[in-house]
Every structure is written in C-alpha cells, then in structure tokens.
Amino acid sequence: MGLTAALVHLATALAIGLLLGLEREHDNARDSSRPAGSRTFPLIALAGAVSAALGPVALGVALGAVAVLVIAWYLRSGEPGATTEIAAITAFLLGALAWQRPELAVPVGVVVAVLLAAKRPLHRFARKVVSDQDVRDAMILFVVAFVVLPLLPNRPLGPYGVLNPARVWWLVVAVTVLGWAGYVAARAFGQRWGLLVTGFAGGFVSGSATTAVLGHRYREAGAAAMPGAVAVNLATLVQMVAVTAVASPPVALRLLPAAGAGAVVLLAEVAWLVWHHGPAQDEDAVTGRPMSVKAALSLAAVLVLFLVLTRAAAEWLGGGGVVAAGAVGGLADAHAAAIAAASLAPQSISVHTAVVACGAALATNTVVKLVLATATGGPGFAWRLAAWLAPAVAAVALGMTW
C-alpha cells in the first residue's frame, strides 16, 4: 500500500471515530462518569487502523487492551447501560476495517452513528408504540422469513408447474412485511396525525378493511375522514408495484407509469382535502393485525389457489381468461390476484396481459371498497369517495396504455 493510500485509510478511521465520539459526548454531556467522547473515540478508531496495519497479532493484542479498558469504564460508571462501552469497541473494529476496506467502514460507521443518535425515538418506539403482541408478531415474521423460507424447495411443483414453494412463501413474506410495517406506522403516528396516516398505513394491511373502518369514522368525523379514505388507495397502488416487483420485475416496470400517474392524482387530492378540511385526530381506527401464523397460511393458500386458477385460465382461455381471473381475484384480494398474474409473465403469458390482469384486479377491488363504504359510511360517503377516486382510476387506465 502506498503512502497516500495509507494516509487516506488512517484519515477514514479518524473521521469515523470522530463522528462516533461527537455523538457519544453529546449524549453523555450530563454524565461525567463516561470518559469516552470526541477525543477518545478517534484515538480508539486510529488505534484499530494502526494495529490492523501492523498485523494480526498486534490487532488481537490491541483489541484485548481496548476490551479491558472498556470493562474498567463500565465498572467505574456503575450503570446498567453499556452503549458507550460497546460503541468504543465498535469504533476500534471500524478503525481496523477502515485500514482494509474503507469503502465498507464508512457506511457502517454512519449506520452506527445514526443508531446511537436515535436513542430517544427507539426507546419511545419500544416502550410506548410496540406492544408485547407486536413483538410476538415480529418474532413470527422472523421465523417465517429466516427459518421456514430456506427449508422450502425452490423448484416448480404441482399443476402446470406453477407452484414453487420457496417463491410462494417469499411472496407471502413480502406482502406480510408491507402489512406489518403499515400496521406499526399506524400505531406510531395514527393518534398524532389522525385518520390520514391511519388510512394510508392501514391500506398496507387491508385496503378493504381500512375503508370499512373509515366509513364508520365518517359517521362521527364527517368530511375529515375523507383524506384517509382516499389515502387507502394510494397505499394500494404502492403495494401493487412492490409485490409485483417481487413476482416479476418486468410487470412492475410496466405498471409503474400507471401506478405513478394514479399516485400523483391521489396525492394531489389528499393534499387538497387536508388543506380544506384539516387532519382529524383519531385513537381507535387501527386495523386488524397483519401478522399471525393463520394469516400467513391463509395468504399462502390464496396465492396457491390464484396461481393455479390463473394458469388454468391462461391454458384454457388465453389472455382473456387471465384478465377475467384477475378481475374475479380482485374481489377477494387485489394484490394476491396481481401476484398470480405477474408470476406467469413472461414465461406463460405476455407482460402486457399480466399488466391488464393487474388493472382488472385493481378495478374490481375498488368496487369492493365502494360497496364497503356504502355499507359502513352510507351512500353519501360512498358517492364522495367514488368522485375522488374517479380521476385516479382514469389516470391509472391512461397510464396502462403507455
């Protein structure tokens, strides 16, 4: 390694240590028992880089010395938390990494700094937003994603060879992650920002169920519930592109102009409605939980059913059958129907046919939402919602012709 490159690597380690040290000193400003700060952390990171340059033995000895020093800090402080001490060891290791791979050490160092700085939001999120049931749901999600998925066979099985267990389960994971993120967002921001965020975030869990919830709230909050009801459909478009991108990137790419056009119209409408009516506070309109073993298995069963039916429709009736299957599937779940159609493109059907099938699923799902809006919020709510959705539907239809 040349002199210039060595100096750059040492400077990188120093910069990472300084970034972490400034954050730690700011956080521990009221605690004089924590000695590590804006000078100590850069020195620790620099020591990591120098020891890495000297060789594995020097690196091991220096890491042991830093560990002993950190233990002494912890015993001296007498506090249960050990974030600063762990951060010091991390700074040393990042300094060593900066000597070998500075292009990797820099982003990791930034992530560590952000994580350290997010102390209060993370504590609030863990203690006030996330419940015990949410933690259990997250554990189920991790099991579904990291334990079950790797065990499934990754090859075509079943009728028409369209049932790839690993692919089906990966689609279940993708939809579940979006739904769980939307649910947590509704829990975190729904009460503060009202029905708008509840509508948008709840739309990732279940657009139909959230529309029904907002229909009930419309009877109490009036027109202030309308921004959230429109935002549900914005979430539907976003999720449609996201899940089809997992199933078939070419289909998602073709859907993007249509979804983008519809999203722009819906965003403009939501902005006008919020400006005109103002946001409404809401403490109760959080949709049902998106994550459970039963929900995951039910979604997998629906996907398998739609995959087989859509492939059979393509075999017997051609492209028209796929579109019809998408329309029927949209009555139950627009995203599952879209995934089924997208999964067949471009091998069994054309990308264009899959896109049209996705559009049909969106259309029939919108009808279902309007029916639920009528049942829960009354004809007035449904007619108003239909009037706001009509321009977005036209924009999506126009976008699909591009």
N, C-alpha and C positions, 0 to 999 in steps of 0.2 A: 504494500500500500504506500502510495506517495505521500509526501509531507502535506500537500494541500488537502488530499482526501482525509488524512488522519485528523487534521485540524477541523475540517468540516464535521467529522463524526464526533469529535470531542465537544464542539460547539453545540451540536444537536443534543447531546446528553446534558450539557449545561442548561440549555433552553428548556428541556423537559423538566429537569429538577427545579428550575426557577418557577415554571408555571405551577407545579405542584406545591412548591414551598410558599408562594404568594397566597394560594388558596388556603393552605393549612394555617398560615399565620393570621389571615383574615378571620377564619373560622374560630381559631383559638385565642383571639385577641383578649378575651376576658379571663383566660386561664393561663397564668404564668407558670404553672407546673409542666406545661408542654413545651419543651425547649426547641423542638424542630420547627423551622419556619423558612423564611425567604433566603437565609444563608446556608442553613444546614442541609436542606434538600438538594440544592445544586451541588454541594460538595459530595453528598452521598451518590448522586447520579454520576458525577465526574469520576468518583472512585470506582463505580461499576464499569465505566468505559475504560479507565486505565488498567484495572485488574483484568478485564477481558483482553486488552492488548498484550498484557504480559504473559497470558496463557491460562490453561485450565486450573493449574494448581493455585496460582495467585487469585483467580476468581473464586475458587472454593474457600480459600483462607479468608479473603475479604468478605465474602457473604457470611461466613461464620462470625466474623468480628462485628459486622453490622447487626446480625441477629442478637448477639449478646448485648450490644448497645441498646437495641430496641427493647429487649426484655428489661433492662435496667430502667429505661424510661417508664415502661408500663408499671413496674413495681413501685417506682417513686411517685407516680401520679395517684395510685390507689383508686382509680376509677374503673368501672366495668367496661367502658368502651375502649376499643383498641384501634380505631380507624386511623389515627395519625401514625401509630407504630406500623401497621400493615402498609400504609401508604409509603412509609420510609423504605421498607423492604422492596416494595414495588418500584420506587424510584431507582434503587440500586440495580434491579434487574433490567429496568428500561434503559438505564445508562449502559449496561453491558450489551443489551440488544442494539442500542444506537451505534455501538462500535462495529457490529456485524451487519445489521440490517436497519439503517436509519430510516429508510422509506417505510418500514413497518413500525418502528418505535414511535415515530411522530403521531400517526393516527391513534395508536394505542394509548399514548400519553394524553392526548386530547380527550379521549373517551374516559380515562381515569379521572382527569380533572373535572370533567362535566359531572361524573358520578359523585365525586366528592362535594362539588358545589350544590348538588341537588339534594342536600341533606334534609332540609325542611319540607320541600314538596314530597319527597319519598316517604318521610315519616308520616306526614299527613295522609298520604295515599294509603299506606299500610295500616294505619290505625283507625282512620275515620271513613275512608271510602271502601276499602276491601273488607268484606265480612269473612267469617270462617267458612261459609259456604262457597264464597268466591275462591278462596284458597284451595278448597277441595276440588272445585271445578277446574282450576288451573292444573292441579296435580293429575286429574283425569286427562286433560288435554296433553300434558307431557307424556303420559303413558301411551295415549293414542298415537302421538306423533313419533316418539322416540323408542318405544318398546314394541308396539303392535306392528307399525309400518315396516320395519326392517325384516320382520319374520314372514311377511306375506310373499307369495310367489309373484315374480314380475314377468309374467308371460300370459298370452291370450288363452282364455278358457271359456267354456260354456257355449251357448248357442251363437252361431255366426262368428265365434272367436272374438267377441267384443268385450268380454269380461276379464279384464286384467286386474286381479285383486289388489295389487300394490297401487295401481293407478287410481282405482275407485277409492281406496282408502286415503290416498293422498288428496284427492278432490274433497273428501269428507273433512280432512284436516284443514284444507284451505278455507272452505266455507265456515267451518267452526271457528277458526281463528278470527275471521272477519266479524262473525256474530258476537264472539266473546269480547273483542275489542270495542265493538259498538255498545254492548251492554255496560262494560266498565266505564266507557265515556259518558253514558247516560247517568250512571251512578255518580260520577265525579263532577259533572257540570250541569246536570239537568235541573237541580234545585236552584242553582245560581242564575243560569241563563234561561231557564223556563222551558216552555214547550218546544221552542225551536230546536235546541240541542237534543231534547228527548226524541223529537220526531226524526231528526237526521240520524242520530246514533241508534235509535231503536229500529230504524229501517234496515240496518245491517243484521239485526236479529230476526225480524219478521216484518216485512213491509205491510202485509195484510193485518196482522195483529196490532201493529202500531197505529195504523189508520183507524182501526176499531176503537182503540184506546183514546185517540184524539177526537173521535166522533163523540164519545161520552164527555170528554172535557169541553167540547164545543158547546154543549148544552149549558155549561157553567161559565166558561170564559168567553164565549161568543167568538167574534171575528179574530181575537188574539190567538186562537188555536190554529188559524189557517196557515201561518208561516210554517209551523211544524208539519202540518198535513202535506204541504207541498214539498217540504224538505225530505219527507219519506221517499218520494220518487227520485230525488237526487241521489239518495243512498242506493236505491235500486239500480240506477244506471252505473254508478261507480262499481258496485259489487258485480254487476253483469260483466263488465270489462275485466275485472280482476279474476273472476273464476274461469271465464273462457280463456284467459291468457294461460292459466294452468293447464286447461284441457287441450287448447290448440292456439298457439300464438298467432298463426295467420288469420284465424277467425276474429280474435281480439283486435288485431290490427285493422281489419276491415270494419269492425264495429266502432272503432274509436271515433271516426268523424261523426257518425250518427249520435253516439253517446255524448260526444263533446258538444255538438250543437244543442241537444236536449238539455245538457247540464248548464250551458250558458243561459238558455232561456229560463230554466228553473232558478238559477242563482239570481238573475235579474228580478224575477217575480218575488222571490223570498226577500231580497233586499228592499223592494218597494213595500211589501207587506209589513216588514218590521219597522220601516221608517214611518209608514202610515198609521199602523196600529200600536207599535211598540211591543217589546217582548213581554211575555206573561210568565210570572213565577209559577212553578209547579213542583209539588213534592211527591206526587203519587203516580205520575204517568211513566213508570218504568216497566218495560215489557218483561215477559217471562224469561227465565234463564235459558241461554242458548246451549249450555254445555252440560251434558249428562251422558251416561253410557246408553240409556234408552234413546236419547236424541241422536247420538252418533249412529247407533244401529239402525234407527228409523231412516235417517238420511241415506245411509248406505243402501238400505233396501229400496228406497225410492229411486236412487241413482241406477241401481241394477235394473229395476223394472223399466225405467225410462230408456236406458241404453238398449235393452233387448227390444222393446216396442219400437223405438225409433229405427233401429237397424232392420227390424222386420218390415216396417213401413217402407224403408228405402228399397228393400229387396222386392216387395210385392207391388208397391205403388209408385216407386221412383221418388223424384224430388218433391212432388206434391204430397206424397204420403209423409215425408219427413216434416214438411211445413205443418200439415194437419196434426201430426203427433206433437209438435212443439206447441201448437195452439191449445190442444187438449191438456198437455202437461202444464202449461202456464196457469190453468185454472187451479192447480194444486200448489205448484212451486215453480216460478219463472226461472230461477237460477238452476234448479235441477234439470228442467227441460232444456235450457240453453247448454248446459254442460253435456247432456246426452247428444245433442245435435253437433256441438263443436267437437266432441270426441271422435266423430265419424269422419271429420274432414282433415285432410283432403283424400284419405285413403278410399273411403266408401262412397262419399258424396262430395260435391264440389263445395268450396269455401262459400260461394255465393248462396247456395242452398242452405248451408248452416246458418249464415247471417240472416236470411229471410226467416228461418225457423226461430231464431232468437227473437227477431222482431215480432213474430206471431205470439211467442210466449209472453213478451212484454205487453202486447196489446190485450190479450185475454186476462193477464194478471191485473192490468189497470181496471178492467171491467169488474173483476172480483173486488178490488179496493173500493170502487164506487158503490157496489152493492152493499158492502160492509158499512160504508159511510152513510148510506141511506138508512140502514138498519139501526145504527148506533147514534148518529147525529141528526137524522131526519132528512127529508128531501131537500131542505134549504142548504144544509151543509154539503150534500152530495152535488147539487147543481153548482154551487160555488166552486167546489173542488174540481168538478169537470171543466168549468170555464177556465180555470187557471191551468189545468193540465192540457187542454186542447192545443195551445201554441207549442208546448213541449213535444207532444205527440207528433204534430206536423213537422217540427224540426228534426225529430228522430227519423221519421219516414223520408224526409227530403235527404237527410244525411246517408241513408242506406242506398240511395240511388247514385251516389258519387262513385 
